[in-house]
Amino acid sequence: MLEQQLIEIRRHLHSKPELSHEEFETTKSIRGWLEEAGIRIADYSLTTGIIAEVGGYHGGPIVAVRADIDALAIQEDTGLSYASLIPGKMHACGHDFHTASILGTALLLKRREHELKGTVRFIFQPAEEKAKGANQVIASGALKGVWAIFGMHNKPDLPTGTIGIKSGALMAAADGFAVEVKGIGTHAAVPEAGVDPIVVASHMVTALQSIVSRNIGSLQSAVISVTRIHSGTAWNVISESAMLDGTIRTFDIEVRNHVLKRFQQIIDGVASAFGTTANVRWLPGPPSVHNDASLESLAIEAAESVGLHVVTAIPSPAGEDFAFYQQEIPGFFVFMGTSGPQEWHHPAFDVDERALSISAEYFADLSQRAINQLLIKE
């Protein structure tokens, strides 16, 4: 029975999580399940992760389905019988669920492989949590000849049996920053003899919040969060520098560019006002996940066909490197309801395993519909 098989696969992966770029045993396990089912492995130069294909006997277009396979550096606190066996590592974002589900899609399509009028390429991608894996897959040539790509993320706040679908922006561009504020060190009792970088940094934190409230329109969206401040080593010394780290989240490319520009202006302006300088180091992340409107009807039709309840997805400010694929070819990303007890990246994160088989069926149906539509367009 497919459902039980996918549960066993997911639990195996859940108990043996591996971090980004370390997914060697995970890759080995996925290869084993694919080969056991007689699914052919495609030859691409990936250190971790694996590409497989079903179909192609009748020529036709190629569509891709992607699952991410890496875990997080989090100590699990679920109490599950199949909880992580590796201290400090956990599938706290549900990539074990994604992998098992898409393996299920491959198994389903393998059963009717000779009926496929094209090829479905399965991308089991490493290093999503580091936002590096998608670009590695692209560099390997695995998107060559692919007409469209599909993917998902589990959604704990959606009930099992529900799917969130939306064209346009679905997940945010995720950029990081590290700001070094220069100061002049001195004794804490004579601050006038130096430049206090903590005071400068504090004004920067406050001023940066004005970007969202005063430079971004009320119908647009952006988040600027300073998440770490570090300076000094002693209680009676004004240090020579301060560090600010954080993240910026946006959904629109013009908003993103404007926020980054204003950020730099504010950092430079505040530093200048205090008679010092600051350096900004950008940590660019993935762009916004932007779903191709021409694929939305297919996504909805496939969902209704397998009995999923369709709702309009609410955009998430989280980042997702599936966006890099969408810069290359048309793509569509959905939110699959899993009735989770906690949000992503929580130590007690879990999914409702009843969503595994329905997810597998959904992507099997969606892949076939996409191939058939592409044939009509040809």
KEKE-68740 format. One record per residue (C-alpha): x, z, y; residue number from 1; residue in three letters. Coordinates in Angstrom, 1 decimal. Layout:
KEKE-68740
[[X,Z,Y],NUM,'ala']
...
//
This chain:
KEKE-68740
[[0.0,0.0,0.0],1,'met']
[[1.5,-1.1,3.3],2,'leu']
[[0.4,2.0,5.3],3,'glu']
[[2.2,4.4,2.9],4,'gln']
[[5.3,2.2,2.8],5,'gln']
[[5.6,2.1,6.6],6,'leu']
[[5.1,5.9,6.7],7,'ile']
[[8.0,6.4,4.3],8,'glu']
[[10.2,4.0,6.3],9,'ile']
[[9.4,5.7,9.6],10,'arg']
[[10.1,9.2,8.1],11,'arg']
[[13.4,8.0,6.7],12,'his']
[[14.4,6.7,10.1],13,'leu']
[[13.1,9.8,11.8],14,'his']
[[15.2,12.1,9.7],15,'ser']
[[18.4,10.1,10.4],16,'lys']
[[18.5,9.3,14.1],17,'pro']
[[21.5,7.5,15.6],18,'glu']
[[22.3,7.1,19.3],19,'leu']
[[22.9,3.8,21.2],20,'ser']
[[25.7,1.7,19.8],21,'his']
[[26.0,4.1,16.8],22,'glu']
[[23.1,2.7,14.7],23,'glu']
[[25.2,1.6,11.7],24,'phe']
[[23.2,3.4,9.0],25,'glu']
[[19.9,2.5,10.7],26,'thr']
[[21.0,-1.2,10.6],27,'thr']
[[22.0,-0.9,7.0],28,'lys']
[[18.6,0.6,6.1],29,'ser']
[[16.7,-2.1,7.9],30,'ile']
[[18.8,-4.8,6.2],31,'arg']
[[18.0,-3.3,2.9],32,'gly']
[[14.3,-3.3,3.4],33,'trp']
[[14.4,-6.8,4.7],34,'leu']
[[16.5,-8.1,1.8],35,'glu']
[[14.3,-6.3,-0.7],36,'glu']
[[11.3,-8.2,0.6],37,'ala']
[[13.2,-11.5,0.4],38,'gly']
[[13.2,-11.9,4.2],39,'ile']
[[16.2,-14.0,5.4],40,'arg']
[[18.7,-12.4,7.7],41,'ile']
[[19.9,-14.5,10.7],42,'ala']
[[23.6,-14.6,11.4],43,'asp']
[[24.2,-13.3,14.9],44,'tyr']
[[27.3,-11.4,16.0],45,'ser']
[[25.8,-7.9,16.6],46,'leu']
[[27.8,-4.8,15.9],47,'thr']
[[24.6,-2.8,15.3],48,'thr']
[[21.1,-4.1,15.1],49,'gly']
[[19.9,-7.1,13.1],50,'ile']
[[17.9,-10.3,13.4],51,'ile']
[[15.6,-11.7,10.7],52,'ala']
[[13.3,-14.6,10.4],53,'glu']
[[10.1,-15.5,8.6],54,'val']
[[8.6,-19.0,8.4],55,'gly']
[[10.1,-22.3,9.5],56,'gly']
[[9.2,-24.3,6.5],57,'tyr']
[[7.1,-26.7,8.5],58,'his']
[[9.2,-26.8,11.6],59,'gly']
[[7.3,-25.8,14.7],60,'gly']
[[8.0,-23.3,17.5],61,'pro']
[[9.8,-20.0,17.3],62,'ile']
[[8.4,-16.8,18.7],63,'val']
[[10.2,-13.5,18.6],64,'ala']
[[9.1,-9.9,18.1],65,'val']
[[11.4,-7.1,19.2],66,'arg']
[[11.7,-3.4,18.1],67,'ala']
[[14.3,-1.0,19.5],68,'asp']
[[16.1,1.2,16.9],69,'ile']
[[18.2,3.9,18.7],70,'asp']
[[17.5,7.6,19.2],71,'ala']
[[18.2,10.2,21.9],72,'leu']
[[20.6,13.1,22.3],73,'ala']
[[17.8,15.7,22.0],74,'ile']
[[17.5,18.7,19.6],75,'gln']
[[14.3,18.2,17.7],76,'glu']
[[11.7,21.0,17.8],77,'asp']
[[8.7,19.5,15.9],78,'thr']
[[8.8,21.6,12.7],79,'gly']
[[8.1,18.4,10.7],80,'leu']
[[9.2,18.3,7.1],81,'ser']
[[11.1,15.1,7.8],82,'tyr']
[[12.6,16.3,11.1],83,'ala']
[[16.0,15.1,12.2],84,'ser']
[[18.8,16.1,9.9],85,'leu']
[[21.4,15.5,12.6],86,'ile']
[[21.8,18.3,15.1],87,'pro']
[[21.3,17.3,18.7],88,'gly']
[[19.9,13.9,17.9],89,'lys']
[[16.2,12.9,17.6],90,'met']
[[13.8,10.0,17.7],91,'his']
[[12.1,11.5,20.7],92,'ala']
[[11.0,8.1,22.1],93,'cys']
[[9.4,6.7,19.0],94,'gly']
[[11.8,3.9,18.2],95,'his']
[[11.5,4.9,14.6],96,'asp']
[[7.8,4.0,15.0],97,'phe']
[[8.6,0.7,16.6],98,'his']
[[11.0,-0.2,13.9],99,'thr']
[[8.7,0.7,11.0],100,'ala']
[[5.8,-1.1,12.6],101,'ser']
[[7.7,-4.4,13.2],102,'ile']
[[9.2,-4.2,9.7],103,'leu']
[[5.5,-4.1,8.6],104,'gly']
[[4.8,-7.2,10.6],105,'thr']
[[7.7,-8.9,8.9],106,'ala']
[[6.4,-7.8,5.5],107,'leu']
[[2.8,-9.1,6.3],108,'leu']
[[4.0,-12.5,7.5],109,'leu']
[[6.3,-12.9,4.5],110,'lys']
[[3.3,-12.7,2.3],111,'arg']
[[1.9,-15.8,4.1],112,'arg']
[[5.1,-17.4,5.1],113,'glu']
[[4.2,-20.9,3.8],114,'his']
[[1.1,-20.8,6.0],115,'glu']
[[3.1,-20.3,9.2],116,'leu']
[[3.4,-23.4,11.3],117,'lys']
[[6.5,-22.1,13.0],118,'gly']
[[9.1,-19.3,12.8],119,'thr']
[[8.8,-15.6,13.8],120,'val']
[[12.2,-14.1,14.7],121,'arg']
[[12.4,-10.4,14.4],122,'phe']
[[14.9,-8.6,16.7],123,'ile']
[[15.8,-5.1,15.7],124,'phe']
[[17.6,-4.2,18.9],125,'gln']
[[20.2,-1.5,19.4],126,'pro']
[[21.0,0.5,22.6],127,'ala']
[[17.7,0.3,24.5],128,'glu']
[[18.2,3.9,25.8],129,'glu']
[[21.4,2.7,27.4],130,'lys']
[[19.7,-0.5,28.7],131,'ala']
[[22.5,-2.5,27.1],132,'lys']
[[21.1,-3.8,23.8],133,'gly']
[[18.9,-6.6,25.1],134,'ala']
[[21.7,-8.2,26.9],135,'asn']
[[23.8,-8.0,23.8],136,'gln']
[[21.1,-9.7,21.9],137,'val']
[[20.8,-12.4,24.5],138,'ile']
[[24.6,-12.9,24.5],139,'ala']
[[24.5,-13.4,20.8],140,'ser']
[[22.3,-16.4,21.2],141,'gly']
[[19.3,-14.9,19.4],142,'ala']
[[16.9,-16.2,22.0],143,'leu']
[[18.0,-19.8,21.6],144,'lys']
[[15.0,-21.9,20.8],145,'gly']
[[12.6,-19.0,21.3],146,'val']
[[9.4,-19.9,23.2],147,'trp']
[[8.0,-16.4,23.8],148,'ala']
[[8.8,-12.8,22.9],149,'ile']
[[6.6,-9.8,22.3],150,'phe']
[[7.2,-6.1,22.1],151,'gly']
[[5.6,-2.7,22.5],152,'met']
[[6.1,0.9,23.3],153,'his']
[[4.1,3.7,21.8],154,'asn']
[[1.9,5.5,24.3],155,'lys']
[[1.2,9.2,23.5],156,'pro']
[[-1.6,9.5,26.1],157,'asp']
[[-3.6,6.6,24.5],158,'leu']
[[-5.7,7.4,21.5],159,'pro']
[[-4.7,5.8,18.2],160,'thr']
[[-6.7,2.6,17.8],161,'gly']
[[-6.3,1.8,21.5],162,'thr']
[[-4.0,-0.7,23.1],163,'ile']
[[-3.0,-1.0,26.8],164,'gly']
[[-2.7,-4.6,28.0],165,'ile']
[[-1.8,-5.9,31.4],166,'lys']
[[-0.2,-9.0,32.9],167,'ser']
[[2.3,-8.6,35.7],168,'gly']
[[4.4,-5.5,36.3],169,'ala']
[[4.0,-2.9,33.5],170,'leu']
[[7.2,-0.8,33.6],171,'met']
[[9.6,-0.1,36.5],172,'ala']
[[13.0,-1.4,37.5],173,'ala']
[[15.3,1.6,36.9],174,'ala']
[[18.3,1.9,39.1],175,'asp']
[[20.7,4.8,39.2],176,'gly']
[[23.0,6.0,42.0],177,'phe']
[[25.9,8.3,42.5],178,'ala']
[[26.8,9.2,46.1],179,'val']
[[30.1,10.9,47.0],180,'glu']
[[29.9,12.6,50.4],181,'val']
[[33.3,13.2,52.0],182,'lys']
[[34.0,16.5,53.7],183,'gly']
[[36.8,18.5,55.2],184,'ile']
[[37.6,21.7,53.3],185,'gly']
[[38.0,25.0,55.1],186,'thr']
[[37.3,28.7,54.7],187,'his']
[[33.6,29.5,54.6],188,'ala']
[[34.0,31.9,57.5],189,'ala']
[[35.2,29.1,59.8],190,'val']
[[33.0,26.1,59.1],191,'pro']
[[33.7,24.6,62.5],192,'glu']
[[37.2,23.8,61.2],193,'ala']
[[35.9,21.4,58.6],194,'gly']
[[33.0,19.2,57.7],195,'val']
[[30.6,20.8,55.2],196,'asp']
[[29.6,18.1,52.7],197,'pro']
[[26.8,20.3,51.3],198,'ile']
[[25.0,20.3,54.7],199,'val']
[[25.5,16.5,54.9],200,'val']
[[24.2,16.0,51.4],201,'ala']
[[21.2,18.2,52.1],202,'ser']
[[20.2,16.1,55.1],203,'his']
[[20.6,13.0,53.0],204,'met']
[[18.2,14.3,50.3],205,'val']
[[15.6,14.9,52.9],206,'thr']
[[16.1,11.6,54.7],207,'ala']
[[16.0,9.6,51.6],208,'leu']
[[12.4,10.7,50.9],209,'gln']
[[11.3,9.0,54.1],210,'ser']
[[11.9,5.6,52.5],211,'ile']
[[8.9,5.9,50.3],212,'val']
[[6.7,7.6,52.9],213,'ser']
[[7.6,5.4,55.9],214,'arg']
[[9.3,2.2,54.7],215,'asn']
[[7.1,1.3,51.7],216,'ile']
[[3.5,0.1,52.1],217,'gly']
[[0.6,2.2,50.9],218,'ser']
[[-0.4,-0.4,48.3],219,'leu']
[[3.2,-0.6,47.0],220,'gln']
[[5.1,1.8,44.8],221,'ser']
[[8.5,3.3,44.6],222,'ala']
[[10.1,6.6,43.5],223,'val']
[[13.4,8.0,44.7],224,'ile']
[[14.6,11.2,42.9],225,'ser']
[[17.8,13.0,43.5],226,'val']
[[18.3,14.8,40.3],227,'thr']
[[21.7,16.4,40.6],228,'arg']
[[23.8,17.9,43.4],229,'ile']
[[27.3,19.2,42.8],230,'his']
[[29.9,20.6,45.2],231,'ser']
[[32.4,23.4,45.4],232,'gly']
[[34.2,25.8,43.1],233,'thr']
[[34.3,29.1,45.0],234,'ala']
[[31.8,31.2,47.0],235,'trp']
[[34.1,31.4,50.1],236,'asn']
[[35.4,27.9,50.3],237,'val']
[[33.7,24.9,51.9],238,'ile']
[[34.6,22.0,49.6],239,'ser']
[[36.0,18.6,50.4],240,'glu']
[[33.2,16.6,48.8],241,'ser']
[[29.7,16.7,47.3],242,'ala']
[[28.1,14.5,44.7],243,'met']
[[24.4,13.3,44.6],244,'leu']
[[23.0,11.6,41.5],245,'asp']
[[19.6,10.2,40.9],246,'gly']
[[17.3,7.3,40.2],247,'thr']
[[15.2,4.7,42.0],248,'ile']
[[12.1,3.2,40.3],249,'arg']
[[10.3,0.1,41.7],250,'thr']
[[7.9,-2.5,40.3],251,'phe']
[[8.4,-5.4,42.8],252,'asp']
[[11.6,-7.2,43.4],253,'ile']
[[11.2,-7.3,47.2],254,'glu']
[[10.4,-3.6,47.3],255,'val']
[[13.4,-2.9,45.1],256,'arg']
[[15.7,-4.8,47.4],257,'asn']
[[14.3,-3.2,50.5],258,'his']
[[14.6,0.3,49.0],259,'val']
[[18.2,-0.3,48.1],260,'leu']
[[19.0,-1.6,51.6],261,'lys']
[[17.4,1.4,53.3],262,'arg']
[[19.1,3.8,50.9],263,'phe']
[[22.5,2.5,51.9],264,'gln']
[[21.6,2.6,55.6],265,'gln']
[[20.4,6.2,55.4],266,'ile']
[[23.5,7.3,53.5],267,'ile']
[[25.8,5.6,56.0],268,'asp']
[[23.8,6.8,59.0],269,'gly']
[[23.6,10.5,58.0],270,'val']
[[27.2,10.6,57.1],271,'ala']
[[28.1,9.0,60.5],272,'ser']
[[26.0,11.5,62.4],273,'ala']
[[28.0,14.4,60.9],274,'phe']
[[31.3,12.6,61.6],275,'gly']
[[32.2,11.7,58.0],276,'thr']
[[31.7,9.0,55.4],277,'thr']
[[30.0,8.6,52.0],278,'ala']
[[30.4,6.1,49.1],279,'asn']
[[27.4,4.8,47.1],280,'val']
[[28.0,3.7,43.5],281,'arg']
[[25.1,1.8,42.1],282,'trp']
[[24.1,2.0,38.4],283,'leu']
[[21.8,-1.0,38.0],284,'pro']
[[19.3,-0.7,35.2],285,'gly']
[[16.8,-3.1,33.8],286,'pro']
[[14.4,-4.9,36.2],287,'pro']
[[10.7,-4.4,36.0],288,'ser']
[[8.9,-5.4,32.8],289,'val']
[[6.8,-8.3,34.1],290,'his']
[[4.3,-9.7,31.6],291,'asn']
[[3.6,-13.4,31.6],292,'asp']
[[-0.1,-14.0,32.6],293,'ala']
[[-0.3,-17.0,30.3],294,'ser']
[[0.1,-14.8,27.3],295,'leu']
[[-2.4,-12.1,28.2],296,'glu']
[[-5.4,-13.7,26.6],297,'ser']
[[-3.5,-14.1,23.3],298,'leu']
[[-2.6,-10.4,23.4],299,'ala']
[[-6.2,-9.4,24.0],300,'ile']
[[-7.6,-11.8,21.3],301,'glu']
[[-5.1,-10.5,18.7],302,'ala']
[[-6.0,-6.9,19.6],303,'ala']
[[-9.7,-7.5,19.2],304,'glu']
[[-9.1,-9.4,16.0],305,'ser']
[[-7.5,-6.4,14.3],306,'val']
[[-10.0,-3.9,15.7],307,'gly']
[[-8.0,-2.4,18.5],308,'leu']
[[-9.9,-1.1,21.5],309,'his']
[[-8.4,-2.8,24.6],310,'val']
[[-7.9,-1.0,27.9],311,'val']
[[-6.1,-2.1,31.0],312,'thr']
[[-2.6,-0.6,30.8],313,'ala']
[[-1.6,1.8,33.6],314,'ile']
[[2.0,0.8,34.7],315,'pro']
[[4.7,3.3,33.8],316,'ser']
[[7.6,4.2,36.1],317,'pro']
[[9.9,4.4,33.0],318,'ala']
[[12.4,1.7,32.5],319,'gly']
[[12.7,-0.7,29.5],320,'glu']
[[15.3,-3.3,28.8],321,'asp']
[[12.8,-5.7,27.2],322,'phe']
[[12.7,-6.9,30.9],323,'ala']
[[16.0,-8.7,30.4],324,'phe']
[[14.3,-10.9,27.7],325,'tyr']
[[11.6,-11.7,30.2],326,'gln']
[[14.2,-13.0,32.6],327,'gln']
[[15.1,-15.6,30.0],328,'glu']
[[11.8,-16.6,28.4],329,'ile']
[[8.1,-15.8,28.7],330,'pro']
[[7.3,-12.3,27.3],331,'gly']
[[4.6,-9.8,26.9],332,'phe']
[[4.9,-6.1,26.3],333,'phe']
[[2.0,-3.8,25.3],334,'val']
[[1.3,0.0,25.1],335,'phe']
[[0.2,1.0,21.6],336,'met']
[[-1.9,4.2,21.5],337,'gly']
[[-0.4,6.9,19.2],338,'thr']
[[-2.2,10.1,20.2],339,'ser']
[[1.1,12.0,20.7],340,'gly']
[[1.2,15.7,21.3],341,'pro']
[[4.0,15.3,23.9],342,'gln']
[[5.4,12.6,26.2],343,'glu']
[[8.5,10.5,25.5],344,'trp']
[[11.8,12.4,25.4],345,'his']
[[10.2,15.8,24.6],346,'his']
[[11.8,17.9,21.8],347,'pro']
[[8.3,18.1,20.2],348,'ala']
[[7.5,14.4,20.5],349,'phe']
[[5.6,12.8,17.6],350,'asp']
[[3.3,10.0,16.8],351,'val']
[[0.1,9.5,14.8],352,'asp']
[[1.3,7.6,11.8],353,'glu']
[[-2.1,5.9,11.4],354,'arg']
[[-0.9,3.6,14.2],355,'ala']
[[1.8,2.1,12.1],356,'leu']
[[-0.2,-0.3,10.0],357,'ser']
[[-2.5,-1.4,12.8],358,'ile']
[[0.6,-2.1,15.0],359,'ser']
[[2.1,-4.2,12.1],360,'ala']
[[-1.2,-6.1,11.8],361,'glu']
[[-1.4,-6.6,15.5],362,'tyr']
[[1.9,-8.3,15.9],363,'phe']
[[1.4,-10.4,12.8],364,'ala']
[[-1.8,-11.7,14.3],365,'asp']
[[-0.3,-12.1,17.8],366,'leu']
[[2.7,-14.0,16.4],367,'ser']
[[0.5,-16.5,14.5],368,'gln']
[[-1.7,-17.0,17.5],369,'arg']
[[1.2,-17.7,19.8],370,'ala']
[[2.7,-20.3,17.4],371,'ile']
[[-0.7,-22.0,17.1],372,'asn']
[[-1.2,-22.1,20.9],373,'gln']
[[2.3,-23.5,21.4],374,'leu']
[[1.6,-26.3,18.9],375,'leu']
[[-1.5,-27.2,20.9],376,'ile']
[[0.5,-27.4,24.1],377,'lys']
[[3.0,-29.7,22.4],378,'glu']
//
